[in-house]
């Protein structure tokens, strides 16, 4: 019983680490998009005039 609890806890910890890693990648991608968006908005507005 103790070994299965320990194993399931290790599996859960690994899953949490993977989720945290994936969330950090998503956060980085979102922050990169936020930096690009103002430039694109300015470019589009300049081209429409």
Secondary structure, 3 states (H helix, E strand, C coil): CHHHHHHHHHHHHHHHHHHHHHHHHHHHHHHHHHHHHHHHHHHHHHHHC
